[in-house]
Amino acid sequence: MFGVLVSPLIKTVAAASCNGKTFFGIPTWYEYLVKAGYFAVSGNSCQATSKLQFINSAGKLDLSIILLIALGVLDILLRVAALIAVGYIIYAGFEYITAQGEPDKAKKALGTIINACIGLGITIIAAGAVAFVGSRFQ
């Protein structure tokens, strides 16, 4: 039932928007489906291959497709979190510059910079781990 309802939706949405363009380097949710061969890319168009079936030949749900979609969504969320961390670094840098000798304000801004850098490091490592796991499904 799940495959019958969702499979045509995924085929339609991904095939309609498979142009490879990204916004701020944020990947598409179906990136790992294309890499795993579920879509055949030619130019700016994609065609779903016969491999894109939610129900396998044994009649069981194929969780690898769902996992690849979840990895794509997680990759998007991690990259957005990295962009937010960069925004916090810029904001805290501005606050640090405008502290003008006020030690409490400067200390707070420096703490924000340190925390944002830690968050940025975590998101970069996590995005690398997601990309590593996603590449193993090819």
LOMARDO-988354 format. One record per residue (C-alpha): residue number from 1; residue in three letters; chain; x, y, z. Coordinates in steps of 0.25 Angstrom, whole numbers, plus 5000, padded with zeros to 4 digits. Example, Ala and Ser with C-alpha at 12.3 -4.5 7.8 and 13.67 -1.06 7.14 Angstrom:
<pts>
PT    nr   rest   kette      X      Y      Z
PT     1    ALA       A   5049   4982   5031
PT     2    SER       A   5055   4996   5029
</pts>
This chain:
<pts>
PT    nr   rest   kette      X      Y      Z
PT     1    MET       A   5000   5000   5000
PT     2    PHE       A   5011   5010   5004
PT     3    GLY       A   5019   5007   4991
PT     4    VAL       A   5007   5009   4982
PT     5    LEU       A   5004   5022   4988
PT     6    VAL       A   5017   5028   4990
PT     7    SER       A   5025   5023   4978
PT     8    PRO       A   5018   5031   4967
PT     9    LEU       A   5019   5043   4976
PT    10    ILE       A   5034   5042   4977
PT    11    LYS       A   5036   5038   4962
PT    12    THR       A   5028   5051   4958
PT    13    VAL       A   5034   5061   4968
PT    14    ALA       A   5049   5056   4966
PT    15    ALA       A   5048   5055   4951
PT    16    ALA       A   5041   5069   4949
PT    17    SER       A   5052   5075   4957
PT    18    CYS       A   5065   5068   4954
PT    19    ASN       A   5073   5079   4948
PT    20    GLY       A   5085   5078   4958
PT    21    LYS       A   5084   5093   4962
PT    22    THR       A   5086   5096   4977
PT    23    PHE       A   5083   5108   4986
PT    24    PHE       A   5095   5111   4995
PT    25    GLY       A   5101   5097   4992
PT    26    ILE       A   5089   5091   4999
PT    27    PRO       A   5086   5077   4992
PT    28    THR       A   5073   5072   4987
PT    29    TRP       A   5065   5062   4995
PT    30    TYR       A   5067   5051   4985
PT    31    GLU       A   5082   5053   4983
PT    32    TYR       A   5085   5039   4988
PT    33    LEU       A   5074   5033   4980
PT    34    VAL       A   5081   5038   4967
PT    35    LYS       A   5095   5034   4972
PT    36    ALA       A   5089   5020   4975
PT    37    GLY       A   5084   5018   4961
PT    38    TYR       A   5069   5020   4964
PT    39    PHE       A   5068   5031   4954
PT    40    ALA       A   5075   5032   4940
PT    41    VAL       A   5080   5046   4938
PT    42    SER       A   5082   5051   4924
PT    43    GLY       A   5084   5066   4923
PT    44    ASN       A   5074   5073   4931
PT    45    SER       A   5064   5062   4932
PT    46    CYS       A   5063   5050   4940
PT    47    GLN       A   5055   5037   4938
PT    48    ALA       A   5052   5027   4949
PT    49    THR       A   5058   5013   4946
PT    50    SER       A   5052   5000   4949
PT    51    LYS       A   5060   4999   4961
PT    52    LEU       A   5051   5009   4968
PT    53    GLN       A   5041   5000   4975
PT    54    PHE       A   5037   5001   4989
PT    55    ILE       A   5032   4987   4989
PT    56    ASN       A   5043   4977   4985
PT    57    SER       A   5041   4964   4978
PT    58    ALA       A   5039   4956   4991
PT    59    GLY       A   5027   4965   4994
PT    60    LYS       A   5034   4972   5005
PT    61    LEU       A   5037   4987   5007
PT    62    ASP       A   5050   4992   5002
PT    63    LEU       A   5055   5001   5013
PT    64    SER       A   5068   5005   5005
PT    65    ILE       A   5060   5015   4997
PT    66    ILE       A   5054   5021   5010
PT    67    LEU       A   5068   5021   5016
PT    68    LEU       A   5074   5029   5004
PT    69    ILE       A   5062   5039   5005
PT    70    ALA       A   5065   5041   5020
PT    71    LEU       A   5079   5043   5018
PT    72    GLY       A   5076   5053   5007
PT    73    VAL       A   5067   5061   5017
PT    74    LEU       A   5077   5060   5028
PT    75    ASP       A   5088   5065   5019
PT    76    ILE       A   5079   5077   5016
PT    77    LEU       A   5077   5080   5030
PT    78    LEU       A   5091   5079   5034
PT    79    ARG       A   5095   5089   5023
PT    80    VAL       A   5085   5098   5028
PT    81    ALA       A   5090   5097   5042
PT    82    ALA       A   5104   5100   5037
PT    83    LEU       A   5099   5113   5030
PT    84    ILE       A   5092   5117   5043
PT    85    ALA       A   5104   5115   5051
PT    86    VAL       A   5112   5123   5041
PT    87    GLY       A   5101   5134   5043
PT    88    TYR       A   5103   5133   5058
PT    89    ILE       A   5118   5135   5056
PT    90    ILE       A   5116   5147   5048
PT    91    TYR       A   5106   5153   5058
PT    92    ALA       A   5115   5150   5070
PT    93    GLY       A   5126   5156   5063
PT    94    PHE       A   5118   5169   5061
PT    95    GLU       A   5114   5169   5075
PT    96    TYR       A   5129   5167   5079
PT    97    ILE       A   5133   5179   5071
PT    98    THR       A   5122   5188   5076
PT    99    ALA       A   5125   5184   5091
PT   100    GLN       A   5134   5196   5092
PT   101    GLY       A   5142   5192   5105
PT   102    GLU       A   5130   5186   5112
PT   103    PRO       A   5135   5173   5118
PT   104    ASP       A   5122   5166   5120
PT   105    LYS       A   5117   5169   5106
PT   106    ALA       A   5130   5165   5100
PT   107    LYS       A   5131   5152   5108
PT   108    LYS       A   5116   5148   5104
PT   109    ALA       A   5120   5151   5089
PT   110    LEU       A   5133   5142   5090
PT   111    GLY       A   5125   5131   5097
PT   112    THR       A   5115   5132   5085
PT   113    ILE       A   5126   5131   5075
PT   114    ILE       A   5132   5119   5082
PT   115    ASN       A   5119   5112   5083
PT   116    ALA       A   5116   5115   5068
PT   117    CYS       A   5129   5109   5064
PT   118    ILE       A   5127   5097   5072
PT   119    GLY       A   5113   5095   5065
PT   120    LEU       A   5119   5098   5052
PT   121    GLY       A   5130   5087   5054
PT   122    ILE       A   5119   5077   5058
PT   123    THR       A   5110   5080   5046
PT   124    ILE       A   5122   5078   5037
PT   125    ILE       A   5126   5065   5043
PT   126    ALA       A   5112   5060   5043
PT   127    ALA       A   5110   5064   5028
PT   128    GLY       A   5123   5057   5025
PT   129    ALA       A   5118   5044   5032
PT   130    VAL       A   5104   5045   5024
PT   131    ALA       A   5111   5047   5011
PT   132    PHE       A   5120   5035   5014
PT   133    VAL       A   5108   5026   5018
PT   134    GLY       A   5100   5031   5006
PT   135    SER       A   5112   5028   4996
PT   136    ARG       A   5112   5013   5001
PT   137    PHE       A   5098   5011   4995
PT   138    GLN       A   5103   5012   4981
</pts>
